[in-house]
Amino acid sequence: MNSPAAPHLDFSFPRNWNAEILPARPAILPAHHFTYPREAEEIERGALEVLVRPRAALADFSSDAPGPAPGTRESSQASLPRISTPPFLATCALGFRDPAAPTGLWSTPHPDWLCAVSGGYAYLIDTTLPERFEMLSYRPVLEVRAAIADNLLLFIGHQRILAWGSNRQIWESEKLSDEGLTVADIEPGILRGRGWEMQTDKERPFALDLHTGQRIS
């Protein structure tokens, strides 16, 4: 049996949380524990265990640290009301035990949302309200890429690409390949890649408009 892929961490987008992938489920579960998806059976087998600390909770832990200087931008922000979300354990069901199916954590275009991928199963979680999450339809996601300039997190599947924005799906591309995609380049407003065409047994280049997801070549 193949081993799962090594965890990947990509925090390209700013985030209001810290998260740590645990080597195993804690013997004593924390007070706040969420499983994704809720209806998963035997989720403990190979699940991704992530300890999530929202920023408000981190601020509580560091109350002895010196505060920002009065009159600064930081002190103004510190005076604003904040939602206090305690740390929680996120248990994410495993998709596939295959090195081709990624596992890891990504920040997203919204600083409160976290993306966790467990063996190709992708979960988008609102860290301020952990009951709120989305599980992507791709089984599996093969690659996750951040398009910073366009404020999108891109999920590459076998045949299509899906774009996630601040807290929802923005678009999904048309079918770009019969089996397997290669992302060659991402630049502001455009993604270029290659897809395999069964009829000719060749790879064909394509380009996507990142604003709409429409194929432009």
Secondary structure, 3 states (H helix, E strand, C coil): CCCCCCCEEECCCCCCEEEEECCCCCCCCCCCEEEECCCCCCCCCCCEEEEEEEHHHHHHHCCCCCCCCCCCHHHHHHCCCCCCCCCEEEEECCCCCCCCCCCEEEECCCCCEEEEEECCEEEEEECCCCCCEEECCCCCCCEEEEEHHHCEEEEECCCCEEEECCCCEEEECCCCCCCCEEEEEEECCEEEEEEEECCCCEEEEEEEECCCCCECC
